[in-house]
């Protein structure tokens, strides 16, 4: 506690003068003595260095200094955040402060609240009984998770399904590929069909994309999911037969402990405990849906405009998580192996990511006026939007990346038309909806390429490691995604974009 207090005091001493300067600049701007700076147009390309630094830290520290990373990843994240924030605040003052506050109040805090509520509620649902992780059972579990991900979110589906999958395969020697395909299918690609499935599509819903329009992604999503399930079944069958050839003699297997997923364990009927948490899960889905359908007016907090329905949504989500904690017995959570470690890791690391990502997104939003104008200028065909949105979503947060390229497409087709955003989106869907499909699919599908492409990826990885699965490194995971996913994305481009 004392160390945390000292750390907070140091940060306060650094930020107080900056906040005073920001206030002076805002007052000067109001008096007509200052000009609003276009951050995206003025930020140099090297301003993304701290973002690259935090990505490399996530990739390399677990390999080169695993023990240090395990105990200090939060401090590393804070270091890179401050490396960017302090010079950014001194250089741009009021504009920088506004951008940081906007990023955390409008994007990061709601993002963490949503993940926390889904993580908490899903952690109270326990599947018990004999469920042996054969290739057939594993494929069925992955199919179920993929099918529900669009309706309860990739985070919700991941948290509900990951622990049963791990328990079913507790006796398996080869489990890494199971978790990797789990991330591919349930934590990402399965969320493509509704705005509830993945944050980018929810942002599209807020920005006037009809709720059920995303169902049109069922063809590319279905093709990729089906091929992945077939590849997984073949791969898992090969690994399963190899394990059986090297397993102990049957008489020795009978001495194994009675563990869920061990074929030698006494057969137990399947049952679900904590099923009432589905009510709270429905409350979370209802709260998210409400925020896109109801308008309660604007609210200004610390100079940041937000919408009343979004604050109500966050309150509902916190309430659902609290109710789950209140009414779910400790025994259920203990049997589920529930800990706060995975959500803490996501919260700490993504706080640094959301801070350091600010210049990258601002430069992209500036279009041809920014330092990445060569990227924006190259966008012509739907395939360009699919791959550019996708590749950047693999490393940037896919929600603002989606919104950036949606705005790029709207500007490309309707710049100077005088249409409202709602009219432009409707016209884009009517005349060039393949561009919107390419942006949407790229943002959702490519999130599976890295651990940081989508928040559930990190949570699944962390839970798997808590359960003794030695997951591949950042780059090791990318070997799987490059060899398996990238060819499928080329196929998707040829067929659909």
N, C-alpha and C positions, 0 to 999 in steps of 0.2 A: 504493500500500500504506500509506503514512504517513497519508494522509487517511482511509482506512478504519479504521486503528488509532485515530486520534483520535475518529472518529465512534463507534466501539464503546466507547471509554472514557467519552465523554459519556453515552451511553445507560446504561452501567453505573452511573455516578454518580447518575443520575436514579432508576434502578430499585432500587438496593441499599437505601435507606431504606424504600422501599415494600415490598420483600420482607420486611424486618425487622418492619414494622408488621403485615404479613399474618400472619407467624408468631406474633406476639404475640396477634393476634385469634383465630387458630385455637386457641391454647393456652387462651385465656380461654373460648372456646366449649366446649372439652372439659371445662373445670372448672365449667361451668354458669353462667358470667358473661356469656355472649354468646348471641345468637340468630341463627339462619340467616336471611338476608334473601332474600325472594322477589324476585329481580332483575326479572323480567318485570312484576310488579305495582308495583314501586317506581320503575322507570326512567321518567322523563318522556319525552314524545314528542320534545322537542327533542334528546334524546340521539342521535337518528339523524342529526343535522346533519353529522358527519364522513363518514358514509356517503353522504349526498347530495353532499357536497363532492368526494369521490373520483369519484363518477359524473359530476359536471359537469366535473371535470378531464379525465377520459377523453374526454368529449364535446367540450369546447371548446378545450383546449390544442392538439391537432393542427391545428385551424382557425386559431386566433389566434396561436399561437407554436410552429409546427411544429418549427423547429430546436431550440428549447429543450426541447420535449417529447421529441424523439428522443434527446437526450443525458441528460436528467434525469428521465425518467418514474419511475424507481425511487425517486428522492429525493422526488418528489411523493407517491408512494404511502406512503413511510415517514412523511412529514409528517402526512398525514391519520390514519395509524395511531396516531401519538404524540399527536395532538390529542385522540383519543378515549381512548387507553390510560392516559395519565398521570392525568387527573382521575378516570377510572373506578377506577384502582387506589387513589388516595388516598381516594376516597369510600367504596368498598366493600371495599377491602383484601383479606382472605382470600377472600371470595366472588368478587371480581373476578379475582384471580390464578388461582383454580381454573377459572373460566370461560374465561379466555384460554388457559391451558395445555390445557384440555380441547379447545377449538376447534382449536388447532394440532396437538396430538398425535393426536387421534382423527379430525379432519376434514382439516385442511390438508395435513399431511405425507403421509398415505396418498394424498390427492388428487393431489399433485404427483408422488409416486412412480409412480402409475399412468400419469399423462400422460407423464412422462419415459420410462418403459419403452416405451410404445406409440410415442412419437415417435422414440425411438432405433432400435427394431427396424424400424418401417415405413420409416425413412430409409435402411435398408440394402437395400431392394427396389427395383430399377431396371428400368423397362420401356423397352426400346429398340426402334427401328425406325420406319418411316414410319406415322404415325398422324395423319391430317389431320382437323382439327377442323371437320368439316361438321356441320350440325344433326343429322343422323342419328347420326353417331358420338358427338357430345356427349351426345345423349339416351340412347344405349346406355350410355355411361360413367356417367352419373348414375344410371341404373336399376341398374347393377351395384353401385355404391357404396351405394345405398339398400338393396338386397337383403342385402348382407353386414353392414351396420352393426349389426344386432341381434345378430350372432354374434361379431363381433370388436370391438364397441364403436364408438361414433361417432368417438372419437379415433383408434382404429386404422384404421377405414375412411377417415377424412379424410386421415390421413398417407400411407396407401398410394395413394390415388387423386388427390390434389391435384396432385402433380408431373406425372404423365402427362397430366392434363387441361390443365395450363398449357403443357406442351411441345407437345401436339397443336394448341393454339391460338396457338402462338408467332407465327405470321404474321398472325393476326387483328387488326384494329384495335379492334373492340368486344369487350372481354373481361370488363368489370365484371359484366354480367348473368349471365355463366356462373358466376363465383365466387359471386355472391349466391344463385343457385339451388342451387349446390353446398352452401352453408351451410344453406339451407332443408332440403334433402333428406338429404344424407349426414351432416352434422354434427349433425342434430337429429331430424327426423321418422323417419328410417330406424331409429333406435334404440329403437323403441317396443315391440318384440315379445318381448324377453327381458330378464332382469335383467342380462345381460352388455352390453346395448346402451347403457344410460344410467344414471348413478349413482342417480337417484331410485328406479328400479325395483330396483336392487340393494339399496338400503336397505329397500325393501318385502320383498324376499326374506329379508333378515336378520330382519325383523320378522314372519315367518311367512306371508307371501303365497306360495303355491305357485309353484315355478319356472315351470311352463308355463301358469299362469293368465294371464299377460300376453299370450299368443297371442290372447286374446279381443279385444285391441285392434286386430286385423288389419283389421277393417272400417273404423273411422274412419281408421286409418293408411293403408289402401289407397285410400280415397276421396280423401284429401288428396294423397297421393303421385301418384296417377294424374292428377288435375287439374293439379297442378304440372308434371308431365312434359309434358302436352299444351300448357299455357301456354308452357313453356320452348321446346318444339319450334317453336311458331308464332312466338314472339318471336325465337328464334335464326335461323329461316329468313328472316324479314324483314331482320334485321341482316346476314345472310350475303349475301343478294341485293343489298342496298344497297352492301356492300363490293365485290362483284364488278363492279358498274357503275362504281365509282370506282377500281378497281385499275389498275396499269400495263398497257401492252400486253403480249401474250404474249411477244414477243421480248425485252422488258425484264425480264420475270419470270424468264427463264432465267438472268439474271446474279445472281440472289439467292443468298445463301450457303446451303449445305446444312444447313438447320435442321429438326429434327423438327417436323412440323406444317406445313411449307411445301410446298404442292402442287407447286412447281417443283423441289423437291429430288429427287435420285435415290432411287428406291424401295428401301427396306431392309426385310428381313423382321422381323416382330415377334419379340422374345425377351425373356425375363425373367432378369436377373442377380440374384444374392443370394437365390435362391429358398429356400435353407436357413434364411433368417430366418423362414419360416413355422413352423419348429419352435419357435423362440423365441416367436413370436406365440401358438402353441398353448400354450406353457408359461405365458404371461401369462394366457390365458383359463382354463387349468386352475387356476392359483393363485387367481384371483378366485373361481372356482366352489368350490374347496376351502374357502375361508374362510366360505362360507355353508352348507356341509354338515357340516364337522368342528368339534367342540368340544374345545378343548385347555385349558380353564380360564382363569381371570382372572389377569392380571399387573398389578401396581401399579408405576407409574413416576412419581416426583415427585408422589405422591398422586393420580394419575389412573389409574383402572381401565380397562384395555383387555383384549382377549381374545387368548389365545396364538395362535389360528389367524390373527388379523389381522396379528400380528407376523411369523408364518411367511409369510403371503401377501406382505407387503412385501419380505421377504428374497428370496423367489422372483422377484418382479418386478425387483428390483435385479440379481439374478443373470442374468436373461434379457437385460436391457439391457447388462450388462457382457459377456456372451458374444457379443452382436451386435457390440459395439465391437471385441471381440478377434478375431473371425473374419471380419468384413466388411472387404474391402480398401478402402483410402483412395480408390482410383480409382473404385469404385462410388459412394461417398458424394459425391465431387467431381462426378461426372457427374450425380448426382441434385440437385446444388445444395444439399447438406445443410449447414446451419449451426446453431449453438445459439441464434441470435437469437430465434426464435419462442418457444421454451420458456422462455428467460430473461424475456422480456416477460410471459408468462403468470404465471411464478412471482413476479415482483416485484409486478405489479399485483394478483394475487389474494391475495397476502399482506396487502396493505392492505385489500382487499375483505373477506377473512375476519375481519380484526380489527374493522373498522368495522361489519360486519353484525351483530355480537353483540347490540347493543340491539334492533335490529329483530326478530330472531328470538325473543329472550327475551320481548319484548312480545307477539308473536303467540302464543307458547306459553302465556302467562298467560291467554289467552282473554278472557273478559268481565271479568277482574280487571285487565287491562292497559289501556294508553292507546289501544289500537286495538280496544276492545271493540265499537265501532260496526260494525267490519268483521266480527268473529266473530259478533255477534248477528244479522247480516243473512243468514247462511248457512242456507238452508232446502232448496232444491231442488238436484238434481245440476248444473244449469246454473250455479248460484251457485258451487259448488265448482270446476267446470271453469274459470270465468273468474277467480275470485279466486286460485286456485292458479296459474293461467296468467299473469295479469298480474304477480303478485309474482315468479314464476319468471323473468319477462323481465328483472328488475333485481336480484333476490336470487339467491343460489345455489339452484338448483332442487332439490337433494337434501334439505337441511333444510326447505325450504318444503314439499316433498311430505310429509315426516314430520310436520311441524306440523299439516297439514290432515288427514292420516290419523288422528292422535290426536284432532283436533277432531271428526271423524266418529264415532270410537269412543266418545268422551265423550257425543256427542249421543244415540246410540242405546243405550248400555250403561252410562252413569254409575250407580254404586251397585249394579250387578248382582252384584258379587263375582266376576265371571269373570276369568280370566287373559287376558293380551294375546293369546295364541295362540287361546284360545277365542273372544274378541271378534272377531278377524280372520276366523276360520272362520265365525262367525255373520253377520258383515257380508257376506261373499261369498255365503252361502246365502240371505240375506233381502233385502239391499240392495246387490248388487254394482255397480249402476250408479253409486253414489257413489264406490266405489273406482276404477271405470273413469274417471270424470270427473276425479278427483284425479290419476290416473296420466297420462292423456292431456294434461291441462292442464300438468303439470310438464314433460313431454317436448316437446310441440308448441310451446308458447309460448317455449321457450328460443331459438327461431329469430328472435324479434322484435328482439333487440339483439345487439351484439357481445359483451356480457358475460352473455347469457342462458345460455350453455354454453361451457365452456373451449375446445372445438375451434374455435368461431367466431373467437376471437382468433388462434389459431394459423394457421388458414387465411388470414385477412386478412393476417397478418404475412408468411407465405410468398408470397402473391400479390404483396405490395408489394415483397418482395425480388426478385421476377421481373419487376418493371417495370409491374405493373398498378396504376393509380392508383385505389385503392379509395375509396368514398364515406366521408364523415365519419360520426361516430356517429349524428347526426340524419339525414344523407343516407341511410344504410343503412335507418333506420327508415321513411323514405318508401316504400322498396320493401316492407318488411314490412307496413306499414299498408295500402297499396294492394292487395297481393296476398294476404297471409296472413289478415288480420283478416276479410275477407269469407268466406274458407274456414272460419274458426273459427265464424262465425255459422251457416254452412251445417251444420257438424258439430254444433253445438248443436241445431239444429232436427231433425236426423235421429236423433241418438243420445242427447242429454242433455236 
